[in-house]
Amino acid sequence: MSNDVVCSTCDIVSLYNVIVRHRTPDEMALLVVTLTDSRMQRSIVVMLLLCHVTTRTSYDIAALT
């Protein structure tokens, strides 16, 4: 999957849950999200760093939810 997600009102917790749910057993998935709200974008980056993300994968939220 390589589609970037563009969203102006994304729920950070829901995005975080998608990241965790769709990771493989041997890697954490990094959800690449483009947001119009820079504060939300920073919050997502912090959450990903707290997950010790090691692999970058871009998911299409619409296809996962």
N, CA, C and O atoms as CSV, one atom per row, in Angstrom:
chain,resi,resn,atom,element,x,y,z
A,1,MET,N,N,0.840,-1.186,0.000
A,1,MET,CA,C,0.000,0.000,0.000
A,1,MET,C,C,0.877,1.239,0.000
A,1,MET,O,O,1.847,1.310,0.755
A,2,SER,N,N,0.559,2.193,-0.815
A,2,SER,CA,C,1.430,3.358,-0.899
A,2,SER,C,C,0.660,4.664,-0.999
A,2,SER,O,O,1.243,5.699,-1.323
A,3,ASN,N,N,-0.624,4.635,-0.729
A,3,ASN,CA,C,-1.423,5.853,-0.834
A,3,ASN,C,C,-1.228,6.738,0.390
A,3,ASN,O,O,-1.299,6.264,1.524
A,4,ASP,N,N,-0.984,8.015,0.158
A,4,ASP,CA,C,-0.904,8.951,1.273
A,4,ASP,C,C,-2.313,9.328,1.696
A,4,ASP,O,O,-3.218,9.396,0.865
A,5,VAL,N,N,-2.498,9.569,2.970
A,5,VAL,CA,C,-3.808,9.928,3.492
A,5,VAL,C,C,-3.842,11.424,3.746
A,5,VAL,O,O,-2.959,11.965,4.413
A,6,VAL,N,N,-4.844,12.085,3.226
A,6,VAL,CA,C,-5.002,13.520,3.453
A,6,VAL,C,C,-6.262,13.726,4.274
A,6,VAL,O,O,-7.349,13.317,3.864
A,7,CYS,N,N,-6.122,14.352,5.418
A,7,CYS,CA,C,-7.262,14.500,6.319
A,7,CYS,C,C,-7.097,15.754,7.158
A,7,CYS,O,O,-5.994,16.061,7.610
A,8,SER,N,N,-8.187,16.480,7.367
A,8,SER,CA,C,-8.107,17.698,8.171
A,8,SER,C,C,-8.695,17.498,9.561
A,8,SER,O,O,-8.495,18.343,10.434
A,9,THR,N,N,-9.413,16.406,9.788
A,9,THR,CA,C,-10.060,16.191,11.085
A,9,THR,C,C,-9.839,14.771,11.589
A,9,THR,O,O,-10.720,14.192,12.225
A,10,CYS,N,N,-8.666,14.207,11.310
A,10,CYS,CA,C,-8.397,12.830,11.716
A,10,CYS,C,C,-8.341,12.693,13.236
A,10,CYS,O,O,-7.879,13.591,13.941
A,11,ASP,N,N,-8.815,11.568,13.716
A,11,ASP,CA,C,-8.742,11.247,15.141
A,11,ASP,C,C,-7.409,10.540,15.386
A,11,ASP,O,O,-7.192,9.434,14.892
A,12,ILE,N,N,-6.533,11.164,16.132
A,12,ILE,CA,C,-5.189,10.618,16.341
A,12,ILE,C,C,-5.235,9.234,16.982
A,12,ILE,O,O,-4.459,8.356,16.604
A,13,VAL,N,N,-6.120,9.029,17.933
A,13,VAL,CA,C,-6.207,7.728,18.591
A,13,VAL,C,C,-6.606,6.646,17.598
A,13,VAL,O,O,-6.057,5.545,17.631
A,14,SER,N,N,-7.547,6.942,16.724
A,14,SER,CA,C,-7.965,5.969,15.715
A,14,SER,C,C,-6.817,5.645,14.769
A,14,SER,O,O,-6.614,4.485,14.412
A,15,LEU,N,N,-6.070,6.657,14.365
A,15,LEU,CA,C,-4.923,6.430,13.489
A,15,LEU,C,C,-3.888,5.558,14.184
A,15,LEU,O,O,-3.308,4.659,13.575
A,16,TYR,N,N,-3.664,5.832,15.461
A,16,TYR,CA,C,-2.709,5.048,16.244
A,16,TYR,C,C,-3.143,3.584,16.307
A,16,TYR,O,O,-2.320,2.680,16.166
A,17,ASN,N,N,-4.435,3.358,16.519
A,17,ASN,CA,C,-4.959,1.995,16.577
A,17,ASN,C,C,-4.785,1.273,15.247
A,17,ASN,O,O,-4.493,0.078,15.224
A,18,VAL,N,N,-4.962,1.985,14.147
A,18,VAL,CA,C,-4.763,1.392,12.825
A,18,VAL,C,C,-3.308,0.976,12.656
A,18,VAL,O,O,-3.020,-0.101,12.133
A,19,ILE,N,N,-2.402,1.825,13.096
A,19,ILE,CA,C,-0.973,1.524,12.987
A,19,ILE,C,C,-0.651,0.230,13.726
A,19,ILE,O,O,0.008,-0.654,13.179
A,20,VAL,N,N,-1.113,0.119,14.957
A,20,VAL,CA,C,-0.793,-1.048,15.777
A,20,VAL,C,C,-1.470,-2.303,15.232
A,20,VAL,O,O,-0.863,-3.373,15.197
A,21,ARG,N,N,-2.709,-2.175,14.812
A,21,ARG,CA,C,-3.477,-3.332,14.358
A,21,ARG,C,C,-2.916,-3.940,13.071
A,21,ARG,O,O,-3.012,-5.150,12.865
A,22,HIS,N,N,-2.335,-3.112,12.211
A,22,HIS,CA,C,-1.890,-3.594,10.913
A,22,HIS,C,C,-0.381,-3.796,10.804
A,22,HIS,O,O,0.142,-3.966,9.703
A,23,ARG,N,N,0.311,-3.780,11.916
A,23,ARG,CA,C,1.741,-4.059,11.864
A,23,ARG,C,C,1.952,-5.568,11.743
A,23,ARG,O,O,1.080,-6.357,12.107
A,24,THR,N,N,3.101,-5.952,11.237
A,24,THR,CA,C,3.433,-7.374,11.173
A,24,THR,C,C,4.105,-7.755,12.485
A,24,THR,O,O,4.555,-6.872,13.214
A,25,PRO,N,N,4.185,-9.041,12.805
A,25,PRO,CA,C,4.755,-9.450,14.093
A,25,PRO,C,C,6.194,-8.985,14.311
A,25,PRO,O,O,6.610,-8.767,15.449
A,26,ASP,N,N,6.954,-8.832,13.228
A,26,ASP,CA,C,8.372,-8.505,13.379
A,26,ASP,C,C,8.701,-7.054,13.069
A,26,ASP,O,O,9.873,-6.693,12.966
A,27,GLU,N,N,7.679,-6.216,12.918
A,27,GLU,CA,C,7.961,-4.815,12.639
A,27,GLU,C,C,6.791,-3.935,13.059
A,27,GLU,O,O,5.649,-4.387,13.143
A,28,MET,N,N,7.098,-2.683,13.317
A,28,MET,CA,C,6.050,-1.708,13.586
A,28,MET,C,C,5.813,-0.927,12.308
A,28,MET,O,O,6.753,-0.660,11.560
A,29,ALA,N,N,4.575,-0.562,12.050
A,29,ALA,CA,C,4.250,0.169,10.827
A,29,ALA,C,C,4.181,1.662,11.105
A,29,ALA,O,O,3.607,2.105,12.100
A,30,LEU,N,N,4.769,2.406,10.222
A,30,LEU,CA,C,4.707,3.863,10.324
A,30,LEU,C,C,3.650,4.366,9.359
A,30,LEU,O,O,3.770,4.183,8.147
A,31,LEU,N,N,2.627,4.992,9.887
A,31,LEU,CA,C,1.558,5.523,9.054
A,31,LEU,C,C,1.934,6.919,8.587
A,31,LEU,O,O,2.126,7.820,9.404
A,32,VAL,N,N,2.039,7.099,7.288
A,32,VAL,CA,C,2.402,8.393,6.727
A,32,VAL,C,C,1.118,9.160,6.451
A,32,VAL,O,O,0.345,8.793,5.567
A,33,VAL,N,N,0.899,10.211,7.199
A,33,VAL,CA,C,-0.346,10.962,7.090
A,33,VAL,C,C,-0.053,12.427,6.829
A,33,VAL,O,O,0.805,13.021,7.483
A,34,THR,N,N,-0.758,13.006,5.883
A,34,THR,CA,C,-0.635,14.429,5.605
A,34,THR,C,C,-1.853,15.133,6.187
A,34,THR,O,O,-2.981,14.891,5.756
A,35,LEU,N,N,-1.630,15.989,7.152
A,35,LEU,CA,C,-2.726,16.697,7.806
A,35,LEU,C,C,-2.604,18.195,7.577
A,35,LEU,O,O,-1.503,18.726,7.428
A,36,THR,N,N,-3.745,18.866,7.551
A,36,THR,CA,C,-3.709,20.311,7.403
A,36,THR,C,C,-3.407,20.974,8.744
A,36,THR,O,O,-2.967,22.123,8.789
A,37,ASP,N,N,-3.642,20.256,9.820
A,37,ASP,CA,C,-3.385,20.783,11.154
A,37,ASP,C,C,-2.007,20.305,11.596
A,37,ASP,O,O,-1.836,19.131,11.926
A,38,SER,N,N,-1.039,21.189,11.606
A,38,SER,CA,C,0.332,20.793,11.929
A,38,SER,C,C,0.460,20.271,13.357
A,38,SER,O,O,1.327,19.441,13.630
A,39,ARG,N,N,-0.385,20.742,14.269
A,39,ARG,CA,C,-0.315,20.252,15.643
A,39,ARG,C,C,-0.682,18.772,15.708
A,39,ARG,O,O,-0.068,18.007,16.451
A,40,MET,N,N,-1.685,18.374,14.928
A,40,MET,CA,C,-2.075,16.967,14.900
A,40,MET,C,C,-0.970,16.124,14.281
A,40,MET,O,O,-0.696,15.015,14.738
A,41,GLN,N,N,-0.344,16.650,13.250
A,41,GLN,CA,C,0.731,15.913,12.587
A,41,GLN,C,C,1.877,15.660,13.562
A,41,GLN,O,O,2.443,14.567,13.594
A,42,ARG,N,N,2.213,16.664,14.349
A,42,ARG,CA,C,3.278,16.496,15.334
A,42,ARG,C,C,2.889,15.457,16.385
A,42,ARG,O,O,3.728,14.671,16.823
A,43,SER,N,N,1.628,15.454,16.785
A,43,SER,CA,C,1.178,14.491,17.784
A,43,SER,C,C,1.311,13.066,17.276
A,43,SER,O,O,1.699,12.169,18.024
A,44,ILE,N,N,0.987,12.855,15.997
A,44,ILE,CA,C,1.100,11.524,15.417
A,44,ILE,C,C,2.558,11.089,15.375
A,44,ILE,O,O,2.871,9.935,15.666
A,45,VAL,N,N,3.446,12.001,15.017
A,45,VAL,CA,C,4.871,11.675,14.982
A,45,VAL,C,C,5.346,11.257,16.362
A,45,VAL,O,O,6.108,10.298,16.489
A,46,VAL,N,N,4.912,11.957,17.394
A,46,VAL,CA,C,5.312,11.613,18.760
A,46,VAL,C,C,4.824,10.212,19.113
A,46,VAL,O,O,5.572,9.418,19.682
A,47,MET,N,N,3.564,9.906,18.776
A,47,MET,CA,C,3.031,8.577,19.069
A,47,MET,C,C,3.839,7.493,18.374
A,47,MET,O,O,4.125,6.448,18.958
A,48,LEU,N,N,4.207,7.750,17.120
A,48,LEU,CA,C,4.974,6.766,16.370
A,48,LEU,C,C,6.344,6.553,17.001
A,48,LEU,O,O,6.825,5.422,17.082
A,49,LEU,N,N,6.969,7.631,17.447
A,49,LEU,CA,C,8.279,7.508,18.076
A,49,LEU,C,C,8.168,6.711,19.371
A,49,LEU,O,O,9.064,5.935,19.699
A,50,LEU,N,N,7.079,6.897,20.107
A,50,LEU,CA,C,6.880,6.151,21.340
A,50,LEU,C,C,6.690,4.660,21.060
A,50,LEU,O,O,6.921,3.825,21.935
A,51,CYS,N,N,6.266,4.327,19.830
A,51,CYS,CA,C,6.086,2.926,19.437
A,51,CYS,C,C,7.390,2.304,18.959
A,51,CYS,O,O,7.422,1.123,18.614
A,52,HIS,N,N,8.466,3.084,18.934
A,52,HIS,CA,C,9.747,2.582,18.445
A,52,HIS,C,C,9.613,2.071,17.015
A,52,HIS,O,O,10.018,0.950,16.707
A,53,VAL,N,N,9.059,2.878,16.169
A,53,VAL,CA,C,8.834,2.489,14.777
A,53,VAL,C,C,10.163,2.239,14.073
A,53,VAL,O,O,11.105,3.021,14.201
A,54,THR,N,N,10.223,1.147,13.335
A,54,THR,CA,C,11.452,0.811,12.625
A,54,THR,C,C,11.253,0.676,11.118
A,54,THR,O,O,12.225,0.725,10.364
A,55,THR,N,N,10.022,0.509,10.673
A,55,THR,CA,C,9.760,0.308,9.249
A,55,THR,C,C,8.745,1.328,8.765
A,55,THR,O,O,7.736,1.574,9.427
A,56,ARG,N,N,9.012,1.919,7.614
A,56,ARG,CA,C,8.093,2.918,7.077
A,56,ARG,C,C,7.164,2.291,6.039
A,56,ARG,O,O,7.614,1.751,5.028
A,57,THR,N,N,5.882,2.371,6.303
A,57,THR,CA,C,4.879,1.853,5.377
A,57,THR,C,C,3.730,2.840,5.328
A,57,THR,O,O,3.265,3.314,6.365
A,58,SER,N,N,3.276,3.146,4.134
A,58,SER,CA,C,2.170,4.091,3.991
A,58,SER,C,C,0.879,3.324,3.742
A,58,SER,O,O,0.791,2.529,2.806
A,59,TYR,N,N,-0.119,3.565,4.580
A,59,TYR,CA,C,-1.392,2.872,4.467
A,59,TYR,C,C,-2.495,3.790,3.967
A,59,TYR,O,O,-2.475,4.997,4.206
A,60,ASP,N,N,-3.444,3.209,3.282
A,60,ASP,CA,C,-4.638,3.933,2.871
A,60,ASP,C,C,-5.694,3.661,3.932
A,60,ASP,O,O,-6.221,2.551,4.009
A,61,ILE,N,N,-6.009,4.661,4.754
A,61,ILE,CA,C,-6.946,4.482,5.861
A,61,ILE,C,C,-8.281,3.927,5.373
A,61,ILE,O,O,-8.862,3.055,6.018
A,62,ALA,N,N,-8.766,4.421,4.254
A,62,ALA,CA,C,-10.062,3.980,3.740
A,62,ALA,C,C,-10.070,2.475,3.479
A,62,ALA,O,O,-11.100,1.822,3.647
A,63,ALA,N,N,-8.942,1.929,3.075
A,63,ALA,CA,C,-8.874,0.503,2.773
A,63,ALA,C,C,-8.749,-0.343,4.036
A,63,ALA,O,O,-9.014,-1.545,4.010
A,64,LEU,N,N,-8.346,0.281,5.141
A,64,LEU,CA,C,-8.114,-0.469,6.370
A,64,LEU,C,C,-9.284,-0.408,7.338
A,64,LEU,O,O,-9.426,-1.284,8.191
A,65,THR,N,N,-10.117,0.609,7.219
A,65,THR,CA,C,-11.195,0.796,8.191
A,65,THR,C,C,-12.504,0.263,7.683
A,65,THR,O,O,-13.515,0.342,8.381
